[in-house]
Structure formats: C-alpha cells, structure tokens
Amino acid sequence: MTYGEIYASARDEQRQRHAERNAIVVTAWEIARQKGATIEERCEIYEREVDRLSREFEEKWGVPAARV
C-alpha cells in the first residue's frame, strides 16, 4: 500500500468511528422514547442504552466511546 492509501484507509476508519460514536446518543434516545412513558423512565432507559452501546463500540473498535 502507498502512503496515500494507508492515510485514506485511516481517515475512513476514523470517520466510521465518529459516525458510530455519534449514533450512540441518537439510538439510545430513540429506544428510550419508544419504551418509556415518563421523562424519568426515558432518562433511565437512555442511560442504560448509552452504557450498552458504548460497551459495544469499545468491543468493536478497541477504544472507549466518549461518555455522553
């Protein structure tokens, strides 16, 4: 591989990680919105989902997701 190919590959991976990290918040809130009737329930569900999705992210990428 050339330097340019390696650099492009690393940039693509970085973009993918950032996109997945950003999706944690949106996904967690959508799950909470669908399952929770009250704001308190939604907040509890949201926290659990963020933790779960963050663990999955860390397992996949080997780096911790930023705590949101």
PQR file with spaces between the fields and no chain letter, atoms N, CA, C, O and H, PARSE charges and radii, in Angstrom:
ATOM       1  N    MET     1       0.842   -1.194    0.000 -0.4000 1.5000
ATOM       2  CA   MET     1       0.000    0.000    0.000 -0.0000 2.0000
ATOM       3  C    MET     1       0.881    1.248    0.000  0.5500 1.7000
ATOM       4  O    MET     1       1.957    1.284    0.597 -0.5500 1.4000
ATOM       5  N    THR     2       0.389    2.241   -0.678 -0.4000 1.5000
ATOM       6  CA   THR     2       1.111    3.514   -0.683 -0.0000 2.0000
ATOM       7  C    THR     2       0.700    4.327    0.536  0.5500 1.7000
ATOM       8  O    THR     2      -0.298    4.029    1.193 -0.5500 1.4000
ATOM       9  H    THR     2      -0.485    2.212   -1.162  0.4000 1.0000
ATOM      10  N    TYR     3       1.477    5.345    0.823 -0.4000 1.5000
ATOM      11  CA   TYR     3       1.160    6.227    1.950 -0.0000 2.0000
ATOM      12  C    TYR     3      -0.248    6.807    1.782  0.5500 1.7000
ATOM      13  O    TYR     3      -1.010    6.873    2.746 -0.5500 1.4000
ATOM      14  H    TYR     3       2.288    5.586    0.289  0.4000 1.0000
ATOM      15  N    GLY     4      -0.583    7.216    0.587 -0.4000 1.5000
ATOM      16  CA   GLY     4      -1.898    7.793    0.336 -0.0000 2.0000
ATOM      17  C    GLY     4      -3.024    6.813    0.618  0.5500 1.7000
ATOM      18  O    GLY     4      -4.060    7.192    1.164 -0.5500 1.4000
ATOM      19  H    GLY     4       0.037    7.162   -0.196  0.4000 1.0000
ATOM      20  N    GLU     5      -2.826    5.559    0.251 -0.4000 1.5000
ATOM      21  CA   GLU     5      -3.842    4.540    0.511 -0.0000 2.0000
ATOM      22  C    GLU     5      -3.990    4.268    2.008  0.5500 1.7000
ATOM      23  O    GLU     5      -5.099    4.121    2.521 -0.5500 1.4000
ATOM      24  H    GLU     5      -1.985    5.251   -0.192  0.4000 1.0000
ATOM      25  N    ILE     6      -2.851    4.204    2.692 -0.4000 1.5000
ATOM      26  CA   ILE     6      -2.886    3.988    4.145 -0.0000 2.0000
ATOM      27  C    ILE     6      -3.583    5.159    4.835  0.5500 1.7000
ATOM      28  O    ILE     6      -4.412    4.959    5.723 -0.5500 1.4000
ATOM      29  H    ILE     6      -1.950    4.323    2.274  0.4000 1.0000
ATOM      30  N    TYR     7      -3.244    6.374    4.426 -0.4000 1.5000
ATOM      31  CA   TYR     7      -3.849    7.570    5.010 -0.0000 2.0000
ATOM      32  C    TYR     7      -5.359    7.592    4.754  0.5500 1.7000
ATOM      33  O    TYR     7      -6.138    7.882    5.662 -0.5500 1.4000
ATOM      34  H    TYR     7      -2.571    6.537    3.704  0.4000 1.0000
ATOM      35  N    ALA     8      -5.770    7.289    3.526 -0.4000 1.5000
ATOM      36  CA   ALA     8      -7.194    7.288    3.189 -0.0000 2.0000
ATOM      37  C    ALA     8      -7.935    6.225    3.988  0.5500 1.7000
ATOM      38  O    ALA     8      -9.051    6.460    4.452 -0.5500 1.4000
ATOM      39  H    ALA     8      -5.137    7.054    2.789  0.4000 1.0000
ATOM      40  N    SER     9      -7.328    5.070    4.149 -0.4000 1.5000
ATOM      41  CA   SER     9      -7.945    3.997    4.922 -0.0000 2.0000
ATOM      42  C    SER     9      -8.117    4.418    6.382  0.5500 1.7000
ATOM      43  O    SER     9      -9.166    4.180    6.980 -0.5500 1.4000
ATOM      44  H    SER     9      -6.421    4.879    3.772  0.4000 1.0000
ATOM      45  N    ALA    10      -7.099    5.036    6.946 -0.4000 1.5000
ATOM      46  CA   ALA    10      -7.175    5.502    8.336 -0.0000 2.0000
ATOM      47  C    ALA    10      -8.245    6.582    8.485  0.5500 1.7000
ATOM      48  O    ALA    10      -8.980    6.592    9.472 -0.5500 1.4000
ATOM      49  H    ALA    10      -6.246    5.229    6.460  0.4000 1.0000
ATOM      50  N    ARG    11      -8.335    7.473    7.529 -0.4000 1.5000
ATOM      51  CA   ARG    11      -9.359    8.531    7.580 -0.0000 2.0000
ATOM      52  C    ARG    11     -10.754    7.927    7.493  0.5500 1.7000
ATOM      53  O    ARG    11     -11.662    8.362    8.202 -0.5500 1.4000
ATOM      54  H    ARG    11      -7.737    7.465    6.728  0.4000 1.0000
ATOM      55  N    ASP    12     -10.933    6.928    6.630 -0.4000 1.5000
ATOM      56  CA   ASP    12     -12.233    6.270    6.507 -0.0000 2.0000
ATOM      57  C    ASP    12     -12.615    5.600    7.824  0.5500 1.7000
ATOM      58  O    ASP    12     -13.760    5.695    8.266 -0.5500 1.4000
ATOM      59  H    ASP    12     -10.196    6.575    6.055  0.4000 1.0000
ATOM      60  N    GLU    13     -11.647    4.920    8.449 -0.4000 1.5000
ATOM      61  CA   GLU    13     -11.921    4.258    9.731 -0.0000 2.0000
ATOM      62  C    GLU    13     -12.265    5.292   10.801  0.5500 1.7000
ATOM      63  O    GLU    13     -13.177    5.077   11.600 -0.5500 1.4000
ATOM      64  H    GLU    13     -10.717    4.843    8.090  0.4000 1.0000
ATOM      65  N    GLN    14     -11.551    6.396   10.822 -0.4000 1.5000
ATOM      66  CA   GLN    14     -11.827    7.451   11.795 -0.0000 2.0000
ATOM      67  C    GLN    14     -13.228    8.027   11.587  0.5500 1.7000
ATOM      68  O    GLN    14     -13.954    8.254   12.555 -0.5500 1.4000
ATOM      69  H    GLN    14     -10.811    6.570   10.173  0.4000 1.0000
ATOM      70  N    ARG    15     -13.603    8.258   10.364 -0.4000 1.5000
ATOM      71  CA   ARG    15     -14.953    8.763   10.069 -0.0000 2.0000
ATOM      72  C    ARG    15     -16.022    7.774   10.524  0.5500 1.7000
ATOM      73  O    ARG    15     -17.050    8.169   11.075 -0.5500 1.4000
ATOM      74  H    ARG    15     -13.014    8.074    9.577  0.4000 1.0000
ATOM      75  N    GLN    16     -15.773    6.486   10.291 -0.4000 1.5000
ATOM      76  CA   GLN    16     -16.722    5.462   10.711 -0.0000 2.0000
ATOM      77  C    GLN    16     -16.860    5.442   12.232  0.5500 1.7000
ATOM      78  O    GLN    16     -17.972    5.357   12.752 -0.5500 1.4000
ATOM      79  H    GLN    16     -14.938    6.165    9.844  0.4000 1.0000
ATOM      80  N    ARG    17     -15.742    5.520   12.943 -0.4000 1.5000
ATOM      81  CA   ARG    17     -15.795    5.541   14.410 -0.0000 2.0000
ATOM      82  C    ARG    17     -16.574    6.754   14.912  0.5500 1.7000
ATOM      83  O    ARG    17     -17.401    6.635   15.815 -0.5500 1.4000
ATOM      84  H    ARG    17     -14.839    5.589   12.521  0.4000 1.0000
ATOM      85  N    HIS    18     -16.310    7.918   14.327 -0.4000 1.5000
ATOM      86  CA   HIS    18     -17.027    9.129   14.740 -0.0000 2.0000
ATOM      87  C    HIS    18     -18.519    9.008   14.459  0.5500 1.7000
ATOM      88  O    HIS    18     -19.340    9.407   15.285 -0.5500 1.4000
ATOM      89  H    HIS    18     -15.637    8.015   13.593  0.4000 1.0000
ATOM      90  N    ALA    19     -18.871    8.466   13.313 -0.4000 1.5000
ATOM      91  CA   ALA    19     -20.288    8.304   12.976 -0.0000 2.0000
ATOM      92  C    ALA    19     -20.965    7.349   13.955  0.5500 1.7000
ATOM      93  O    ALA    19     -22.075    7.611   14.416 -0.5500 1.4000
ATOM      94  H    ALA    19     -18.204    8.142   12.642  0.4000 1.0000
ATOM      95  N    GLU    20     -20.302    6.254   14.267 -0.4000 1.5000
ATOM      96  CA   GLU    20     -20.888    5.299   15.214 -0.0000 2.0000
ATOM      97  C    GLU    20     -20.971    5.890   16.613  0.5500 1.7000
ATOM      98  O    GLU    20     -21.949    5.659   17.322 -0.5500 1.4000
ATOM      99  H    GLU    20     -19.400    6.041   13.892  0.4000 1.0000
ATOM     100  N    ARG    21     -19.972    6.641   17.015 -0.4000 1.5000
ATOM     101  CA   ARG    21     -19.993    7.278   18.335 -0.0000 2.0000
ATOM     102  C    ARG    21     -21.156    8.264   18.421  0.5500 1.7000
ATOM     103  O    ARG    21     -21.852    8.315   19.435 -0.5500 1.4000
ATOM     104  H    ARG    21     -19.177    6.830   16.438  0.4000 1.0000
ATOM     105  N    ASN    22     -21.368    9.040   17.372 -0.4000 1.5000
ATOM     106  CA   ASN    22     -22.484    9.989   17.368 -0.0000 2.0000
ATOM     107  C    ASN    22     -23.827    9.277   17.350  0.5500 1.7000
ATOM     108  O    ASN    22     -24.803    9.774   17.913 -0.5500 1.4000
ATOM     109  H    ASN    22     -20.802    8.999   16.549  0.4000 1.0000
ATOM     110  N    ALA    23     -23.881    8.122   16.711 -0.4000 1.5000
ATOM     111  CA   ALA    23     -25.135    7.368   16.630 -0.0000 2.0000
ATOM     112  C    ALA    23     -25.551    6.801   17.982  0.5500 1.7000
ATOM     113  O    ALA    23     -26.727    6.492   18.173 -0.5500 1.4000
ATOM     114  H    ALA    23     -23.088    7.718   16.254  0.4000 1.0000
ATOM     115  N    ILE    24     -24.628    6.656   18.918 -0.4000 1.5000
ATOM     116  CA   ILE    24     -24.962    6.128   20.241 -0.0000 2.0000
ATOM     117  C    ILE    24     -26.045    6.975   20.887  0.5500 1.7000
ATOM     118  O    ILE    24     -27.028    6.441   21.400 -0.5500 1.4000
ATOM     119  H    ILE    24     -23.672    6.908   18.762  0.4000 1.0000
ATOM     120  N    VAL    25     -25.874    8.286   20.866 -0.4000 1.5000
ATOM     121  CA   VAL    25     -26.823    9.185   21.524 -0.0000 2.0000
ATOM     122  C    VAL    25     -28.186    9.125   20.855  0.5500 1.7000
ATOM     123  O    VAL    25     -29.211    9.023   21.528 -0.5500 1.4000
ATOM     124  H    VAL    25     -25.076    8.720   20.449  0.4000 1.0000
ATOM     125  N    VAL    26     -28.195    9.188   19.541 -0.4000 1.5000
ATOM     126  CA   VAL    26     -29.459    9.184   18.803 -0.0000 2.0000
ATOM     127  C    VAL    26     -30.192    7.861   18.996  0.5500 1.7000
ATOM     128  O    VAL    26     -31.399    7.841   19.236 -0.5500 1.4000
ATOM     129  H    VAL    26     -27.362    9.271   18.994  0.4000 1.0000
ATOM     130  N    THR    27     -29.464    6.770   18.891 -0.4000 1.5000
ATOM     131  CA   THR    27     -30.071    5.450   19.043 -0.0000 2.0000
ATOM     132  C    THR    27     -30.607    5.247   20.446  0.5500 1.7000
ATOM     133  O    THR    27     -31.724    4.761   20.625 -0.5500 1.4000
ATOM     134  H    THR    27     -28.483    6.786   18.696  0.4000 1.0000
ATOM     135  N    ALA    28     -29.816    5.616   21.443 -0.4000 1.5000
ATOM     136  CA   ALA    28     -30.242    5.450   22.835 -0.0000 2.0000
ATOM     137  C    ALA    28     -31.502    6.262   23.119  0.5500 1.7000
ATOM     138  O    ALA    28     -32.414    5.770   23.783 -0.5500 1.4000
ATOM     139  H    ALA    28     -28.909    6.011   21.298  0.4000 1.0000
ATOM     140  N    TRP    29     -31.566    7.486   22.632 -0.4000 1.5000
ATOM     141  CA   TRP    29     -32.751    8.302   22.891 -0.0000 2.0000
ATOM     142  C    TRP    29     -33.977    7.751   22.162  0.5500 1.7000
ATOM     143  O    TRP    29     -35.082    7.768   22.704 -0.5500 1.4000
ATOM     144  H    TRP    29     -30.825    7.887   22.093  0.4000 1.0000
ATOM     145  N    GLU    30     -33.787    7.269   20.947 -0.4000 1.5000
ATOM     146  CA   GLU    30     -34.916    6.702   20.194 -0.0000 2.0000
ATOM     147  C    GLU    30     -35.473    5.470   20.903  0.5500 1.7000
ATOM     148  O    GLU    30     -36.690    5.307   20.992 -0.5500 1.4000
ATOM     149  H    GLU    30     -32.890    7.255   20.506  0.4000 1.0000
ATOM     150  N    ILE    31     -34.602    4.610   21.406 -0.4000 1.5000
ATOM     151  CA   ILE    31     -35.044    3.436   22.159 -0.0000 2.0000
ATOM     152  C    ILE    31     -35.789    3.885   23.411  0.5500 1.7000
ATOM     153  O    ILE    31     -36.854    3.354   23.725 -0.5500 1.4000
ATOM     154  H    ILE    31     -33.613    4.743   21.334  0.4000 1.0000
ATOM     155  N    ALA    32     -35.235    4.858   24.123 -0.4000 1.5000
ATOM     156  CA   ALA    32     -35.873    5.360   25.339 -0.0000 2.0000
ATOM     157  C    ALA    32     -37.234    5.976   25.031  0.5500 1.7000
ATOM     158  O    ALA    32     -38.192    5.775   25.778 -0.5500 1.4000
ATOM     159  H    ALA    32     -34.370    5.289   23.868  0.4000 1.0000
ATOM     160  N    ARG    33     -37.321    6.720   23.941 -0.4000 1.5000
ATOM     161  CA   ARG    33     -38.588    7.360   23.560 -0.0000 2.0000
ATOM     162  C    ARG    33     -39.653    6.315   23.271  0.5500 1.7000
ATOM     163  O    ARG    33     -40.817    6.491   23.631 -0.5500 1.4000
ATOM     164  H    ARG    33     -36.543    6.884   23.334  0.4000 1.0000
ATOM     165  N    GLN    34     -39.255    5.234   22.625 -0.4000 1.5000
ATOM     166  CA   GLN    34     -40.218    4.190   22.272 -0.0000 2.0000
ATOM     167  C    GLN    34     -40.670    3.381   23.482  0.5500 1.7000
ATOM     168  O    GLN    34     -41.818    2.939   23.534 -0.5500 1.4000
ATOM     169  H    GLN    34     -38.310    5.092   22.333  0.4000 1.0000
ATOM     170  N    LYS    35     -39.787    3.181   24.452 -0.4000 1.5000
ATOM     171  CA   LYS    35     -40.091    2.307   25.585 -0.0000 2.0000
ATOM     172  C    LYS    35     -40.609    3.039   26.816  0.5500 1.7000
ATOM     173  O    LYS    35     -41.363    2.457   27.597 -0.5500 1.4000
ATOM     174  H    LYS    35     -38.855    3.540   24.410  0.4000 1.0000
ATOM     175  N    GLY    36     -40.232    4.279   27.009 -0.4000 1.5000
ATOM     176  CA   GLY    36     -40.545    4.978   28.249 -0.0000 2.0000
ATOM     177  C    GLY    36     -41.741    5.897   28.135  0.5500 1.7000
ATOM     178  O    GLY    36     -41.876    6.643   27.165 -0.5500 1.4000
ATOM     179  H    GLY    36     -39.620    4.752   26.376  0.4000 1.0000
ATOM     180  N    ALA    37     -42.612    5.839   29.138 -0.4000 1.5000
ATOM     181  CA   ALA    37     -43.811    6.680   29.135 -0.0000 2.0000
ATOM     182  C    ALA    37     -43.532    8.043   29.762  0.5500 1.7000
ATOM     183  O    ALA    37     -44.025    9.065   29.287 -0.5500 1.4000
ATOM     184  H    ALA    37     -42.502    5.233   29.926  0.4000 1.0000
ATOM     185  N    THR    38     -42.742    8.050   30.827 -0.4000 1.5000
ATOM     186  CA   THR    38     -42.465    9.317   31.505 -0.0000 2.0000
ATOM     187  C    THR    38     -41.035    9.755   31.219  0.5500 1.7000
ATOM     188  O    THR    38     -40.207    8.965   30.766 -0.5500 1.4000
ATOM     189  H    THR    38     -42.341    7.219   31.213  0.4000 1.0000
ATOM     190  N    ILE    39     -40.764   10.998   31.484 -0.4000 1.5000
ATOM     191  CA   ILE    39     -39.410   11.526   31.302 -0.0000 2.0000
ATOM     192  C    ILE    39     -38.424   10.754   32.173  0.5500 1.7000
ATOM     193  O    ILE    39     -37.323   10.431   31.727 -0.5500 1.4000
ATOM     194  H    ILE    39     -41.436   11.641   31.852  0.4000 1.0000
ATOM     195  N    GLU    40     -38.813   10.457   33.407 -0.4000 1.5000
ATOM     196  CA   GLU    40     -37.928    9.718   34.309 -0.0000 2.0000
ATOM     197  C    GLU    40     -37.590    8.344   33.741  0.5500 1.7000
ATOM     198  O    GLU    40     -36.436    7.918   33.781 -0.5500 1.4000
ATOM     199  H    GLU    40     -39.707   10.718   33.769  0.4000 1.0000
ATOM     200  N    GLU    41     -38.601    7.649   33.211 -0.4000 1.5000
ATOM     201  CA   GLU    41     -38.362    6.331   32.611 -0.0000 2.0000
ATOM     202  C    GLU    41     -37.467    6.451   31.385  0.5500 1.7000
ATOM     203  O    GLU    41     -36.568    5.635   31.179 -0.5500 1.4000
ATOM     204  H    GLU    41     -39.538    7.995   33.179  0.4000 1.0000
ATOM     205  N    ARG    42     -37.714    7.453   30.588 -0.4000 1.5000
ATOM     206  CA   ARG    42     -36.894    7.651   29.396 -0.0000 2.0000
ATOM     207  C    ARG    42     -35.441    7.917   29.771  0.5500 1.7000
ATOM     208  O    ARG    42     -34.531    7.398   29.124 -0.5500 1.4000
ATOM     209  H    ARG    42     -38.444    8.116   30.755  0.4000 1.0000
ATOM     210  N    CYS    43     -35.221    8.704   30.788 -0.4000 1.5000
ATOM     211  CA   CYS    43     -33.855    9.008   31.224 -0.0000 2.0000
ATOM     212  C    CYS    43     -33.142    7.744   31.715  0.5500 1.7000
ATOM     213  O    CYS    43     -31.970    7.535   31.403 -0.5500 1.4000
ATOM     214  H    CYS    43     -35.960    9.125   31.313  0.4000 1.0000
ATOM     215  N    GLU    44     -33.834    6.915   32.471 -0.4000 1.5000
ATOM     216  CA   GLU    44     -33.245    5.665   32.956 -0.0000 2.0000
ATOM     217  C    GLU    44     -32.908    4.735   31.783  0.5500 1.7000
ATOM     218  O    GLU    44     -31.821    4.159   31.732 -0.5500 1.4000
ATOM     219  H    GLU    44     -34.786    7.086   32.725  0.4000 1.0000
ATOM     220  N    ILE    45     -33.836    4.599   30.856 -0.4000 1.5000
ATOM     221  CA   ILE    45     -33.617    3.748   29.688 -0.0000 2.0000
ATOM     222  C    ILE    45     -32.460    4.303   28.858  0.5500 1.7000
ATOM     223  O    ILE    45     -31.599    3.553   28.397 -0.5500 1.4000
ATOM     224  H    ILE    45     -34.719    5.068   30.898  0.4000 1.0000
ATOM     225  N    TYR    46     -32.451    5.615   28.674 -0.4000 1.5000
ATOM     226  CA   TYR    46     -31.394    6.271   27.905 -0.0000 2.0000
ATOM     227  C    TYR    46     -30.023    5.950   28.495  0.5500 1.7000
ATOM     228  O    TYR    46     -29.109    5.568   27.765 -0.5500 1.4000
ATOM     229  H    TYR    46     -33.151    6.224   29.048  0.4000 1.0000
ATOM     230  N    GLU    47     -29.875    6.102   29.804 -0.4000 1.5000
ATOM     231  CA   GLU    47     -28.596    5.829   30.464 -0.0000 2.0000
ATOM     232  C    GLU    47     -28.155    4.379   30.249  0.5500 1.7000
ATOM     233  O    GLU    47     -26.990    4.120   29.948 -0.5500 1.4000
ATOM     234  H    GLU    47     -30.618    6.412   30.397  0.4000 1.0000
ATOM     235  N    ARG    48     -29.074    3.452   30.401 -0.4000 1.5000
ATOM     236  CA   ARG    48     -28.748    2.036   30.190 -0.0000 2.0000
ATOM     237  C    ARG    48     -28.317    1.777   28.745  0.5500 1.7000
ATOM     238  O    ARG    48     -27.348    1.060   28.495 -0.5500 1.4000
ATOM     239  H    ARG    48     -30.021    3.662   30.645  0.4000 1.0000
ATOM     240  N    GLU    49     -29.045    2.367   27.806 -0.4000 1.5000
ATOM     241  CA   GLU    49     -28.734    2.158   26.391 -0.0000 2.0000
ATOM     242  C    GLU    49     -27.396    2.791   26.012  0.5500 1.7000
ATOM     243  O    GLU    49     -26.635    2.205   25.242 -0.5500 1.4000
ATOM     244  H    GLU    49     -29.832    2.949   28.009  0.4000 1.0000
ATOM     245  N    VAL    50     -27.103    3.962   26.534 -0.4000 1.5000
ATOM     246  CA   VAL    50     -25.806    4.588   26.264 -0.0000 2.0000
ATOM     247  C    VAL    50     -24.690    3.686   26.783  0.5500 1.7000
ATOM     248  O    VAL    50     -23.687    3.482   26.099 -0.5500 1.4000
ATOM     249  H    VAL    50     -27.721    4.439   27.159  0.4000 1.0000
ATOM     250  N    ASP    51     -24.857    3.151   27.978 -0.4000 1.5000
ATOM     251  CA   ASP    51     -23.844    2.247   28.536 -0.0000 2.0000
ATOM     252  C    ASP    51     -23.674    1.017   27.655  0.5500 1.7000
ATOM     253  O    ASP    51     -22.549    0.619   27.351 -0.5500 1.4000
ATOM     254  H    ASP    51     -25.671    3.316   28.534  0.4000 1.0000
ATOM     255  N    ARG    52     -24.780    0.416   27.246 -0.4000 1.5000
ATOM     256  CA   ARG    52     -24.729   -0.791   26.419 -0.0000 2.0000
ATOM     257  C    ARG    52     -24.073   -0.511   25.068  0.5500 1.7000
ATOM     258  O    ARG    52     -23.183   -1.242   24.635 -0.5500 1.4000
ATOM     259  H    ARG    52     -25.693    0.739   27.493  0.4000 1.0000
ATOM     260  N    LEU    53     -24.521    0.549   24.413 -0.4000 1.5000
ATOM     261  CA   LEU    53     -23.982    0.876   23.099 -0.0000 2.0000
ATOM     262  C    LEU    53     -22.514    1.296   23.184  0.5500 1.7000
ATOM     263  O    LEU    53     -21.732    1.020   22.274 -0.5500 1.4000
ATOM     264  H    LEU    53     -25.244    1.143   24.765  0.4000 1.0000
ATOM     265  N    SER    54     -22.147    1.955   24.265 -0.4000 1.5000
ATOM     266  CA   SER    54     -20.748    2.340   24.454 -0.0000 2.0000
ATOM     267  C    SER    54     -19.858    1.113   24.629  0.5500 1.7000
ATOM     268  O    SER    54     -18.746    1.068   24.102 -0.5500 1.4000
ATOM     269  H    SER    54     -22.782    2.179   25.005  0.4000 1.0000
ATOM     270  N    ARG    55     -20.346    0.117   25.368 -0.4000 1.5000
ATOM     271  CA   ARG    55     -19.586   -1.137   25.524 -0.0000 2.0000
ATOM     272  C    ARG    55     -19.420   -1.825   24.169  0.5500 1.7000
ATOM     273  O    ARG    55     -18.335   -2.307   23.843 -0.5500 1.4000
ATOM     274  H    ARG    55     -21.249    0.154   25.796  0.4000 1.0000
ATOM     275  N    GLU    56     -20.490   -1.870   23.386 -0.4000 1.5000
ATOM     276  CA   GLU    56     -20.410   -2.487   22.054 -0.0000 2.0000
ATOM     277  C    GLU    56     -19.401   -1.745   21.167  0.5500 1.7000
ATOM     278  O    GLU    56     -18.634   -2.367   20.431 -0.5500 1.4000
ATOM     279  H    GLU    56     -21.371   -1.479   23.651  0.4000 1.0000
ATOM     280  N    PHE    57     -19.413   -0.434   21.246 -0.4000 1.5000
ATOM     281  CA   PHE    57     -18.475    0.379   20.477 -0.0000 2.0000
ATOM     282  C    PHE    57     -17.043    0.047   20.883  0.5500 1.7000
ATOM     283  O    PHE    57     -16.178   -0.151   20.029 -0.5500 1.4000
ATOM     284  H    PHE    57     -20.035    0.071   21.844  0.4000 1.0000
ATOM     285  N    GLU    58     -16.799   -0.012   22.191 -0.4000 1.5000
ATOM     286  CA   GLU    58     -15.450   -0.284   22.682 -0.0000 2.0000
ATOM     287  C    GLU    58     -14.980   -1.685   22.273  0.5500 1.7000
ATOM     288  O    GLU    58     -13.814   -1.875   21.926 -0.5500 1.4000
ATOM     289  H    GLU    58     -17.502    0.149   22.884  0.4000 1.0000
ATOM     290  N    GLU    59     -15.884   -2.658   22.316 -0.4000 1.5000
ATOM     291  CA   GLU    59     -15.531   -4.014   21.898 -0.0000 2.0000
ATOM     292  C    GLU    59     -15.177   -4.050   20.409  0.5500 1.7000
ATOM     293  O    GLU    59     -14.238   -4.736   20.006 -0.5500 1.4000
ATOM     294  H    GLU    59     -16.831   -2.504   22.598  0.4000 1.0000
ATOM     295  N    LYS    60     -15.923   -3.319   19.606 -0.4000 1.5000
ATOM     296  CA   LYS    60     -15.694   -3.324   18.163 -0.0000 2.0000
ATOM     297  C    LYS    60     -14.408   -2.598   17.787  0.5500 1.7000
ATOM     298  O    LYS    60     -13.612   -3.111   17.000 -0.5500 1.4000
ATOM     299  H    LYS    60     -16.686   -2.761   19.933  0.4000 1.0000
ATOM     300  N    TRP    61     -14.201   -1.402   18.348 -0.4000 1.5000
ATOM     301  CA   TRP    61     -13.103   -0.558   17.910 -0.0000 2.0000
ATOM     302  C    TRP    61     -11.867   -0.623   18.806  0.5500 1.7000
ATOM     303  O    TRP    61     -10.783   -0.202   18.402 -0.5500 1.4000
ATOM     304  H    TRP    61     -14.847   -0.985   18.987  0.4000 1.0000
ATOM     305  N    GLY    62     -12.027   -1.146   20.011 -0.4000 1.5000
ATOM     306  CA   GLY    62     -10.877   -1.232   20.924 -0.0000 2.0000
ATOM     307  C    GLY    62     -10.519    0.082   21.582  0.5500 1.7000
ATOM     308  O    GLY    62      -9.471    0.195   22.218 -0.5500 1.4000
ATOM     309  H    GLY    62     -12.908   -1.487   20.339  0.4000 1.0000
ATOM     310  N    VAL    63     -11.369    1.068   21.437 -0.4000 1.5000
ATOM     311  CA   VAL    63     -11.182    2.355   22.112 -0.0000 2.0000
ATOM     312  C    VAL    63     -12.505    2.745   22.762  0.5500 1.7000
ATOM     313  O    VAL    63     -13.571    2.432   22.233 -0.5500 1.4000
ATOM     314  H    VAL    63     -12.220    0.976   20.920  0.4000 1.0000
ATOM     315  N    PRO    64     -12.443    3.425   23.902 -0.5600 1.5000
ATOM     316  CA   PRO    64     -13.694    3.790   24.568  0.2800 2.0000
ATOM     317  C    PRO    64     -14.450    4.870   23.801  0.5500 1.7000
ATOM     318  O    PRO    64     -13.855    5.773   23.214 -0.5500 1.4000
ATOM     319  N    ALA    65     -15.751    4.756   23.822 -0.4000 1.5000
ATOM     320  CA   ALA    65     -16.602    5.804   23.254 -0.0000 2.0000
ATOM     321  C    ALA    65     -16.622    6.949   24.259  0.5500 1.7000
ATOM     322  O    ALA    65     -16.593    6.718   25.468 -0.5500 1.4000
ATOM     323  H    ALA    65     -16.235    4.022   24.300  0.4000 1.0000
ATOM     324  N    ALA    66     -16.670    8.151   23.773 -0.4000 1.5000
ATOM     325  CA   ALA    66     -16.759    9.298   24.672 -0.0000 2.0000
ATOM     326  C    ALA    66     -18.050    9.216   25.464  0.5500 1.7000
ATOM     327  O    ALA    66     -19.116    8.971   24.900 -0.5500 1.4000
ATOM     328  H    ALA    66     -16.694    8.339   22.791  0.4000 1.0000
ATOM     329  N    ARG    67     -17.960    9.415   26.743 -0.4000 1.5000
ATOM     330  CA   ARG    67     -19.165    9.381   27.597 -0.0000 2.0000
ATOM     331  C    ARG    67     -19.988   10.608   27.301  0.5500 1.7000
ATOM     332  O    ARG    67     -19.500   11.735   27.379 -0.5500 1.4000
ATOM     333  H    ARG    67     -17.094    9.614   27.202  0.4000 1.0000
ATOM     334  N    VAL    68     -21.252   10.380   26.957 -0.4000 1.5000
ATOM     335  CA   VAL    68     -22.141   11.485   26.585 -0.0000 2.0000
ATOM     336  C    VAL    68     -23.142   11.755   27.682  0.5500 1.7000
ATOM     337  O    VAL    68     -23.975   12.651   27.550 -0.5500 1.4000
ATOM     338  H    VAL    68     -21.649    9.465   26.894  0.4000 1.0000
